[in-house]
Amino acid sequence: MDSGLSSRSSSLGGPLSRSYNKPDNGRQPRHTAPIASVRNAVIECMRKHPALIVIGETGCGKTTKTPQYIYEAGLHGDKMIAITQPRRVATITVAKWVAMEMGSNLGDLVGYAVRFEDITSENTRIKFVTDGILCREALSDRLLRNYNVIVLDEVHERTIATDVLVGVVKKAQQIREMKRMAPLRIIVMSATIDSDHFSKYFNSCPVVYLNGRCYNVQILQMVDKMHYIEACLKTIVDIHIEHPPGDILVFLTGQEEIDATVNKMRRIAKNFLMDHPKLAVYPMYAALPQTKQLDVFNPAPPNVRKVIFATNIAETSITISGIRYVIDCGRAKVRTYDPVTGMDILKVCWISQAQALQRTGRAGRLTDGVCFRVYSKEIYQRLNKLTTPEILRCNLSSTILNLLVMQVNYKDFDFVDKPPEEAIYGALLELKTLNAISSLENPMLTPLGSNMARFPLDPKFSKMLLAAPQFGCLEEMLTIIAMLSGENIFVNSAQKREQMLIAHSKFFDKSGDHITLLNVFNEYKAKAKPKTWCHDNFLHERNLSHAASIREQLSEICKSFDMPSSSCGKETTPVAKCLLTGLFGNIATKQPDHLYLTSSNALKARIHPSSSICGQLRPPVVVYTELVATRLNYLRNVTEIDPSWIEEVVPNASLHHSKGYSASYCRPHSTPK
């Protein structure tokens, strides 16, 4: 496929058969990124236009090469170039890759910043950041004066932070132009976005199409009807027996599904004949410990083929060495928030065509490859063309709060796609019940709301931290919120389930999960050899270490408020009361059928099986962190409370519910993308 600047004239495709066709492996791979041949033309377009949209196939080199070209051409002047990524893992991985290509130590010329981690210095000129980090920088400087060029990469993922950031940088560009300040250049990049929609949004800016990719990818689609997991396993076996060497990346929907399938694949791998290479099978998801992540990225030993089962974390901007074959199940877990019920619904859904093309591109990063789709061409054609923007299906309380901090009224904000009115109204109701805004009709930040926005947390969590000193438990709340803000700390081992349950039960507290998390962290910090201790107790050392880093930074923010340090020791009541200050809408009462009835929306739910008090004598009233619907409704992270505390801690709490305030959703920001 020739590379060059043009309109897109072709798309990825491949033959169909009753099962799968074998790939044509005669073509020699090319080692120069296609974007290199049009470097000067791309730079010239960037010089001429304040905003530019770059559409290029996965593997054309746009993510890694564009920042280097901008730097070499001096378009950034004396400021930095920001390159955004939706996901934390991609941000770090791409920064390391570009630093290596430029011969720079990470954190020097090339650095990165993700939530609770900043690897930059005064010498940094190419800075990779998550969308959320740049949004937070805009809270203190809405004109983003540290940057003269902002590259918005992988925009097709359309996270909330992405959509907000697009509006923020557009406004910053307009104000800087009006004030005759140094111009802000905006480059929007993706392999799969609605280019006309984004071009119109940026005042009909030009769209550049990069034709070509480093390597060809053949797409083969399945016709046989079978369950997608069984189809994935069958395809792995077929590849391993019939196809040339090359590692395999399999897309599945979630951690539990991946862990179960990894165990099954490892059992299958033991039955291969000796004349076949060995199979090394690995999982890959956000909560994976660091040591296992390194296994995924390391090259396979001689005569070994890697098989990696991954969530959609591996869809964009991550290059795993050796991948030649991709197996796409066509599904992903999608989280949707209902502002009326306050419920988070997590379910397996079909992906979009854009996601399918992103997954396909993973097979063509380092060599020619093949993508096996375990669904038919007819199903692919019925998929939505683009992924539904997260801003149209998620809780907006943090978004509205941050816009108010930037002195932007949500009614005036230039959304790429405006969220539904009921979602905005639900977010305003939540902020009003937390006393973060003065009114619903003309929302203005209260002093409390301004302080809440200084924490990179869900507003409910910020409220609890600010309330902690009056209950004398700031140290405990810092730990609990840090633990809730990271990934799951408990290792789930199917092979050693009994030992795992015994190890975890040592930390359980009869009051519930929040104190259980506190117990784990306190013991972790007291150990001389934390890695060994975590391994022995089935805990994720990396996630605990990350929680410790989060806690330290939250503590620094608290110190900036001159909040006095305080601890309640082994007393659990102050912690439970403090939880109520933010979660007073998240109260559930046990019913005669042993289910729980939520106070704010009258939904019945079960305590999640992972809870420390699941299966025990369930308390009559609990406060919970999160209400999630999968196949059933579940309360996650629960703590027992005394009903008499409600009026004491939150006067007129019942009034909030009677007015229809839905405050039942509370989830810390997911692991920074």
C-alpha positions in Angstrom: 0.0 0.0 0.0 1.5 3.3 -1.1 1.8 6.1 1.5 1.0 9.7 0.8 -1.3 12.6 1.6 -4.7 12.1 0.0 -8.4 11.4 0.6 -9.0 8.0 2.0 -9.6 5.7 -1.0 -9.6 2.3 0.6 -10.1 0.5 3.9 -8.8 -2.7 5.5 -10.4 -5.8 4.1 -9.9 -9.5 3.6 -11.3 -12.6 2.1 -14.1 -14.6 3.7 -14.5 -18.3 3.7 -16.6 -20.9 5.6 -14.1 -20.7 8.4 -10.7 -18.9 7.9 -8.4 -18.5 4.9 -4.7 -18.7 5.4 -2.7 -15.4 5.0 -0.4 -14.6 2.1 3.0 -14.2 3.8 5.1 -13.6 0.7 5.3 -9.8 1.1 8.4 -8.3 2.6 7.7 -5.9 5.5 8.7 -2.3 5.3 10.5 -0.7 8.2 9.9 3.0 7.5 6.8 4.6 8.9 4.5 5.7 6.1 4.2 9.2 7.6 8.0 9.7 7.1 7.5 10.0 3.3 5.1 13.0 3.8 6.8 14.6 6.8 7.4 18.0 5.1 3.9 18.2 3.7 2.4 17.5 7.1 4.6 20.1 8.8 3.7 22.6 6.1 0.0 22.0 6.7 0.6 22.6 10.5 2.4 25.9 9.8 -0.4 27.2 7.6 -3.4 26.2 9.8 -4.1 26.8 13.5 -6.1 23.6 13.6 -5.6 20.4 11.6 -7.2 17.0 11.7 -4.8 14.1 10.8 -6.4 10.7 9.9 -4.0 7.9 9.5 -4.3 4.1 9.8 -3.1 2.4 12.9 0.6 1.7 12.4 1.3 4.7 10.0 3.5 6.3 12.7 1.4 9.3 13.5 1.5 8.9 17.3 5.3 8.4 17.7 6.6 10.5 14.7 4.3 13.6 14.7 5.6 15.0 18.1 9.2 14.5 16.9 8.5 16.3 13.6 6.8 19.2 15.4 9.8 19.5 17.7 12.4 19.3 14.9 10.5 22.0 12.9 10.4 24.3 15.9 6.6 24.8 15.8 6.5 24.8 19.6 8.7 27.9 20.0 10.0 28.1 23.5 7.0 26.2 25.0 6.1 22.5 25.3 4.3 20.2 23.0 1.5 18.3 24.7 0.4 15.0 23.3 -2.7 13.6 24.9 -3.8 10.0 25.2 -7.1 8.7 26.7 -5.4 5.9 28.6 -2.7 5.9 31.3 -0.9 2.8 29.9 -0.7 4.2 26.4 0.6 7.5 27.7 3.5 5.9 29.5 4.3 3.4 26.8 4.4 5.9 24.0 6.5 8.4 26.0 9.1 5.6 26.6 9.1 4.7 23.0 9.6 8.3 21.7 12.2 9.0 24.4 14.1 5.9 23.1 13.8 7.0 19.5 15.1 10.5 20.3 18.0 9.2 22.5 16.6 11.0 25.5 16.3 9.8 29.1 12.7 9.6 30.1 11.8 12.8 32.0 14.3 14.9 30.2 13.5 16.1 26.6 10.6 13.6 26.5 8.4 13.0 29.6 4.9 12.1 30.7 2.3 13.0 33.3 -0.6 10.8 34.3 -2.8 11.0 37.4 -0.6 11.0 40.5 2.6 10.5 38.5 4.7 13.2 36.8 7.9 12.2 35.0 9.0 15.6 33.5 11.6 18.2 34.2 12.4 21.8 33.2 14.0 20.4 30.1 10.9 18.6 28.9 9.6 19.8 25.6 7.6 16.8 24.4 5.1 15.9 27.1 2.7 13.0 26.9 -0.3 13.4 29.1 -3.7 11.8 29.7 -6.7 13.9 28.6 -7.7 14.2 32.3 -4.3 15.7 33.3 -4.4 18.4 30.7 -8.0 19.2 31.8 -6.8 19.6 35.3 -4.0 21.9 34.2 -6.7 24.1 32.5 -8.3 24.6 35.9 -5.4 26.8 37.0 -4.6 28.1 33.5 -7.4 28.0 31.1 -5.2 29.5 28.3 -2.7 26.6 28.7 0.2 29.0 28.4 2.8 26.3 28.9 2.1 24.9 25.4 2.2 26.3 21.9 1.2 23.0 20.3 -1.4 20.5 21.6 -1.8 17.2 19.8 -5.1 15.4 20.7 -4.4 11.8 19.9 -6.8 8.8 19.7 -9.8 11.2 19.8 -12.0 8.4 18.5 -12.2 6.9 22.0 -14.3 10.0 23.1 -13.9 9.7 26.8 -15.4 12.5 28.9 -12.0 14.0 29.5 -11.4 14.0 25.7 -14.6 15.8 24.9 -14.1 18.4 27.6 -10.5 18.9 26.6 -11.4 19.5 23.0 -13.7 22.3 24.1 -11.1 23.7 26.5 -8.3 23.9 23.9 -10.6 25.4 21.3 -11.6 28.1 23.7 -8.0 28.7 24.7 -7.0 29.0 21.1 -9.7 31.6 20.5 -8.9 33.7 23.5 -5.1 33.7 22.8 -5.8 34.8 19.2 -8.1 37.6 20.4 -5.5 38.8 22.9 -2.8 38.5 20.3 -0.8 36.1 22.5 1.4 33.3 21.1 -0.9 31.2 18.9 -2.0 27.8 20.1 -1.8 25.1 17.4 -4.2 22.2 17.7 -3.7 18.8 15.9 -6.4 16.2 16.2 -5.3 12.7 15.3 -7.1 9.4 15.0 -7.4 6.4 12.7 -11.2 6.4 12.9 -13.2 9.5 13.7 -16.0 11.4 12.0 -13.6 13.8 10.3 -16.4 16.0 8.8 -18.0 16.4 12.3 -14.6 17.5 13.9 -13.6 19.7 11.0 -16.9 21.6 11.3 -16.3 21.9 15.0 -12.9 23.5 14.4 -14.2 26.1 12.0 -14.0 23.9 8.9 -10.3 23.2 9.4 -8.5 21.0 6.8 -8.3 17.2 7.1 -5.2 15.4 6.1 -5.4 11.7 5.3 -2.3 9.6 5.6 -2.5 6.7 3.2 -0.6 3.6 4.2 0.7 1.7 7.1 3.9 0.0 7.9 2.6 -3.5 7.3 -0.3 -5.1 5.6 -3.1 -6.8 7.7 -5.4 -9.4 6.2 -8.9 -9.6 7.8 -10.5 -13.0 8.0 -14.1 -13.3 9.4 -15.8 -16.3 10.8 -19.0 -17.8 9.5 -19.5 -20.7 11.9 -21.7 -19.9 14.8 -20.3 -20.7 18.2 -19.7 -18.9 21.5 -17.1 -16.2 21.0 -14.8 -17.6 23.8 -14.8 -21.1 22.2 -14.3 -19.5 18.8 -11.2 -17.6 20.1 -9.7 -20.7 21.7 -10.3 -22.8 18.5 -8.7 -20.0 16.4 -5.6 -20.0 18.7 -5.2 -23.7 18.2 -5.6 -23.4 14.4 -3.0 -20.5 14.2 -0.6 -22.4 16.4 -0.8 -25.6 14.3 -1.1 -24.2 10.8 0.4 -20.7 10.7 4.0 -19.3 10.7 5.6 -18.0 13.9 4.2 -14.9 15.5 2.5 -14.0 18.8 -1.2 -13.8 19.2 -3.3 -11.0 20.8 -6.9 -11.9 21.7 -9.4 -9.2 22.7 -11.9 -10.3 25.4 -14.3 -8.2 27.6 -13.1 -8.1 31.2 -10.7 -9.3 33.9 -12.7 -12.3 35.1 -13.4 -13.6 31.6 -9.7 -13.2 30.7 -8.5 -15.0 33.9 -10.8 -17.9 33.3 -9.9 -18.2 29.6 -6.1 -17.9 30.3 -6.4 -20.9 32.7 -8.4 -22.9 30.0 -5.8 -22.0 27.3 -2.9 -23.1 29.6 -4.6 -26.5 30.0 -5.0 -26.8 26.3 -1.4 -25.8 25.6 -0.1 -28.7 27.7 -1.6 -31.2 25.2 0.2 -29.9 22.1 2.7 -32.3 20.5 6.4 -31.8 21.2 7.1 -30.8 17.5 5.1 -27.6 18.0 6.5 -24.5 19.8 5.5 -23.9 23.3 2.7 -21.5 24.2 3.2 -18.8 26.8 -0.2 -17.5 27.8 -0.6 -14.1 29.5 -3.5 -11.9 30.7 -3.6 -8.1 30.1 -5.9 -5.7 31.8 -5.7 -2.4 33.8 -5.5 -4.1 37.2 -2.6 -6.4 36.2 0.4 -6.3 38.6 3.6 -4.7 37.2 5.5 -7.9 37.1 2.9 -9.5 34.9 2.7 -6.5 32.7 6.5 -6.8 32.0 5.9 -10.4 30.9 3.4 -9.2 28.3 5.8 -6.6 26.8 9.0 -8.8 26.8 9.8 -10.7 23.6 9.0 -14.4 23.7 12.0 -16.8 24.2 13.1 -18.9 21.3 10.6 -21.6 20.2 7.9 -20.0 22.2 4.7 -18.3 20.9 3.0 -15.7 23.2 -0.7 -15.6 23.5 -2.1 -12.5 25.2 -5.7 -12.1 26.3 -6.5 -8.4 26.7 -9.3 -6.0 27.3 -9.7 -2.9 25.1 -6.8 -1.4 27.0 -4.6 -2.9 24.2 -6.7 -1.2 21.4 -4.7 2.0 20.9 -1.1 3.3 20.9 0.4 0.2 22.6 2.9 -1.9 20.7 3.5 -5.4 22.1 6.6 -6.9 20.5 6.0 -9.9 18.2 2.3 -9.6 17.7 1.4 -11.0 14.2 -2.1 -12.3 14.8 -5.1 -10.6 16.4 -8.3 -12.4 17.4 -11.2 -10.0 17.9 -14.3 -11.3 19.8 -16.2 -8.1 18.7 -17.4 -7.3 22.2 -16.4 -5.1 25.1 -17.7 -4.2 28.6 -19.4 -0.8 28.5 -20.3 1.2 31.6 -23.4 3.4 31.3 -24.8 5.7 34.0 -28.5 6.3 34.5 -28.9 9.7 36.0 -32.5 8.9 37.0 -31.8 5.8 39.1 -28.2 6.6 39.8 -27.2 3.2 38.7 -24.0 2.2 36.9 -24.8 -0.5 34.4 -21.9 -2.6 33.3 -22.6 -5.0 30.4 -21.0 -6.7 27.5 -21.9 -4.9 24.2 -20.9 -5.1 20.6 -18.0 -2.8 19.7 -18.2 -0.2 16.9 -16.6 -0.5 13.5 -14.1 2.1 14.6 -13.0 -0.1 17.5 -12.8 -3.2 15.2 -10.4 -1.3 12.9 -8.3 -0.2 15.9 -8.1 -3.9 17.0 -7.2 -4.9 13.5 -4.3 -2.5 13.4 -2.6 -4.2 16.4 -1.6 -7.0 14.0 0.4 -4.7 11.7 2.7 -2.9 14.1 5.9 -4.7 13.6 5.3 -7.1 10.6 2.6 -8.2 8.2 -0.3 -9.7 10.1 -3.7 -11.3 10.2 -6.8 -10.3 12.1 -9.3 -13.0 12.8 -12.8 -11.7 13.6 -14.9 -14.3 15.4 -18.1 -12.8 13.9 -19.4 -12.5 10.4 -19.1 -9.8 7.8 -22.8 -9.2 8.1 -22.5 -8.6 11.9 -19.6 -6.2 11.2 -21.7 -4.2 8.8 -24.5 -3.9 11.4 -22.2 -2.4 14.0 -22.3 1.3 14.8 -19.7 3.1 12.7 -18.4 5.1 15.7 -18.2 4.5 19.5 -20.8 6.4 21.5 -19.1 9.3 23.3 -18.7 8.6 27.0 -20.1 12.1 27.8 -23.5 10.9 26.5 -23.6 7.9 28.9 -21.7 8.7 32.1 -22.0 10.8 35.3 -21.2 14.4 34.7 -20.8 15.8 38.3 -17.0 16.2 38.1 -17.2 17.6 34.6 -19.8 20.3 35.6 -17.8 21.1 38.7 -14.5 21.6 36.7 -16.3 23.8 34.1 -17.5 26.0 36.9 -14.0 26.3 38.3 -12.9 27.5 34.9 -15.7 30.0 35.1 -17.5 28.4 32.2 -21.2 27.9 32.4 -22.2 24.5 31.1 -24.9 26.1 29.0 -22.2 28.1 27.2 -19.6 25.3 26.8 -19.0 24.3 23.2 -19.4 20.5 23.5 -18.5 18.4 20.4 -21.7 16.5 21.3 -23.8 18.0 23.9 -24.9 15.6 26.7 -28.6 15.0 27.4 -30.3 17.5 29.6 -31.3 14.9 32.2 -27.6 13.9 32.6 -26.7 17.6 33.2 -29.6 18.1 35.6 -28.7 14.9 37.5 -25.1 16.2 37.9 -26.3 19.6 39.1 -28.6 17.9 41.7 -25.8 15.9 43.0 -23.5 18.9 43.3 -26.3 20.8 45.1 -26.9 18.1 47.6 -23.1 18.2 48.3 -23.3 22.0 48.8 -20.8 22.4 46.0 -23.0 24.9 44.1 -25.4 27.5 45.3 -28.5 26.8 43.2 -29.8 24.7 40.4 -31.2 27.6 38.3 -28.0 29.7 38.3 -25.2 27.4 39.6 -22.3 29.2 41.2 -19.5 27.5 43.1 -19.7 27.7 46.9 -16.4 28.0 48.8 -16.8 24.3 49.6 -17.2 23.5 45.9 -14.1 25.4 45.0 -12.1 23.4 47.6 -13.7 20.1 46.3 -12.5 20.8 42.8 -8.9 21.0 43.9 -8.9 17.3 44.5 -8.6 15.0 41.4 -11.5 12.9 42.7 -15.2 12.3 42.4 -16.9 15.3 44.3 -18.3 12.9 46.9 -14.8 11.8 47.8 -13.5 15.3 47.9 -16.4 16.2 50.3 -15.4 13.3 52.6 -11.8 14.4 52.8 -12.7 18.0 53.6 -15.1 16.8 56.3 -12.6 14.3 57.9 -11.0 16.7 60.4 -14.3 17.4 62.2 -14.6 13.6 62.8 -10.9 13.3 63.8 -10.1 10.7 61.1 -8.2 12.5 58.3 -5.4 9.9 58.2 -7.9 7.1 57.9 -9.9 8.8 55.2 -6.8 9.6 53.2 -6.0 5.9 53.1 -9.5 4.7 52.3 -10.0 7.2 49.4 -6.5 6.5 48.0 -7.4 2.8 48.0 -10.7 3.4 46.3 -9.1 5.6 43.7 -6.8 3.0 42.4 -7.2 -0.5 41.0 -8.4 -3.6 42.9 -5.8 -4.7 45.5 -7.0 -8.3 45.9 -5.6 -11.0 43.7 -8.2 -13.5 42.5 -6.7 -16.9 42.1 -8.8 -19.7 40.7 -6.1 -22.3 41.3 -5.5 -21.4 44.9 -8.9 -20.2 45.9 -9.0 -21.7 49.4 -5.6 -20.3 50.3 -6.6 -16.9 48.8 -9.8 -16.7 50.8 -8.0 -17.5 54.1 -5.3 -14.9 53.4 -7.9 -12.2 52.5 -10.1 -13.0 55.5 -7.3 -11.9 57.9 -8.0 -8.3 56.9 -11.8 -8.4 57.1 -13.5 -6.1 59.5 -17.0 -6.8 60.7 -18.0 -3.2 60.0 -17.4 -3.6 56.3 -15.1 -3.0 53.3 -13.8 0.5 53.9 -12.1 -0.5 57.2 -10.9 -3.8 55.5 -9.1 -1.7 52.9 -7.6 0.4 55.7 -6.4 -2.8 57.5 -4.7 -4.0 54.3 -2.9 -0.7 53.7 -1.7 -0.3 57.3 -0.2 -3.8 57.3 1.4 -3.2 53.9 3.1 -0.1 55.1 4.4 -1.8 58.2 6.2 -4.6 56.3 9.9 -4.6 55.7 9.5 -6.8 52.5 6.2 -5.7 51.1 6.5 -7.5 47.7 7.0 -10.9 49.4 4.2 -10.1 51.9 1.8 -9.2 49.1 2.6 -12.4 47.2 2.0 -14.5 50.2 -1.3 -12.7 50.9 -2.7 -12.6 47.3 -2.4 -8.9 47.0 -1.4 -6.6 44.1 1.8 -5.0 45.3 1.8 -2.5 42.4 -1.7 -1.4 43.2 -0.9 -0.9 46.9 2.2 1.0 46.0 0.2 3.2 43.6 -2.4 3.8 46.4 0.5 4.9 48.7 1.5 7.4 46.0 -2.0 8.7 45.6 -2.4 9.0 49.4 0.8 11.1 49.6 -0.4 13.5 47.0 -3.9 13.8 48.5 -2.2 14.5 51.8 -0.2 17.4 50.2 -3.4 18.9 48.9 -4.9 18.7 52.4 -1.8 20.4 53.8 -2.4 23.3 51.4 -5.7 23.9 53.2 -3.9 23.8 56.6 -6.0 20.9 57.6 -4.8 19.5 60.9 -3.7 15.8 60.9 -6.0 13.6 63.0 -6.5 9.9 63.6 -9.3 7.9 65.2 -7.1 4.9 65.9 -9.1 1.7 66.0 -12.4 3.4 66.4 -14.5 2.8 63.3 -17.5 5.0 64.1 -15.8 8.3 63.0 -14.9 6.7 59.7 -18.5 5.5 59.1 -19.9 9.0 60.0 -17.4 10.7 57.7 -18.4 8.3 54.8 -21.9 9.5 55.3 -21.0 13.2 54.5 -20.4 12.2 50.9 -22.4 9.0 50.6 -25.6 10.0 52.4 -27.6 9.2 49.2 -26.0 5.8 49.1 -27.9 4.1 52.0 -29.5 0.7 51.7 -31.7 -1.1 54.2 -32.0 -4.9 54.5 -35.4 -6.4 53.5 -37.1 -9.6 54.7 -35.9 -11.4 51.5 -32.3 -10.5 52.6 -31.8 -8.1 49.6 -31.2 -4.4 50.2 -33.4 -1.6 49.2 -31.6 1.6 48.2 -33.0 4.8 49.8 -32.7 7.2 46.9 -34.2 5.1 44.1 -35.9 2.1 45.8 -33.9 -0.5 43.9 -33.3 -3.9 45.3 -29.7 -5.1 45.3 -27.3 -7.6 46.7 -24.0 -7.0 48.5 -21.3 -7.8 46.0 -19.7 -11.3 46.5 -16.2 -9.7 46.9 -17.4 -7.8 50.0 -15.9 -8.7 53.4 -19.4 -9.0 54.9 -21.0 -11.0 52.0 -22.2 -14.3 53.3 -22.1 -13.2 56.9 -24.9 -12.0 59.1 -25.7 -9.0 57.0 -26.1 -5.6 58.9 -29.6 -4.0 58.8 -28.4 -0.7 57.2 -25.3 0.0 55.1 -23.7 2.8 53.2 -22.2 1.8 49.8 -19.7 3.4 47.4 -21.1 2.1 44.2 -24.3 0.6 42.8 -23.5 -1.6 39.7 -25.8 -3.6 37.5 -24.3 -6.5 35.7 -26.7 -9.5 35.5 -27.9 -8.5 39.0 -27.8 -5.3 41.0 -24.8 -5.1 43.4 -23.7 -2.8 46.2 -19.9 -2.5 46.1 -17.7 -1.4 49.1 -20.2 -1.3 51.9 -20.0 -0.3 55.6 -22.5 -0.8 58.3 -24.1 2.4 59.8 -26.4 3.2 62.6 -29.5 4.9 61.2 -29.4 7.5 64.0 -26.2 8.9 62.5 -27.9 10.0 59.4 -29.7 13.0 60.8 -26.7 13.8 63.0 -24.2 13.9 60.2 -26.5 15.1 57.3 -29.5 17.1 58.6 -32.5 17.0 56.2 -30.9 14.0 54.3 -34.3 12.5 54.0 -35.5 15.8 52.4 -32.9 15.4 49.7 -34.3 12.0 48.8 -37.9 13.1 48.9 -37.1 15.9 46.4 -35.8 13.2 44.0 -32.1 13.9 44.4 -30.3 10.9 43.0 -27.0 10.7 44.8 -26.4 7.0 44.5 -23.6 7.0 42.1 -20.1 7.3 43.4 -17.1 5.9 41.8 -13.5 7.2 41.9 -12.1 8.1 38.5 -11.0 4.9 36.7 -7.3 4.2 36.4 -5.8 7.2 34.6 -5.9 6.6 30.9 
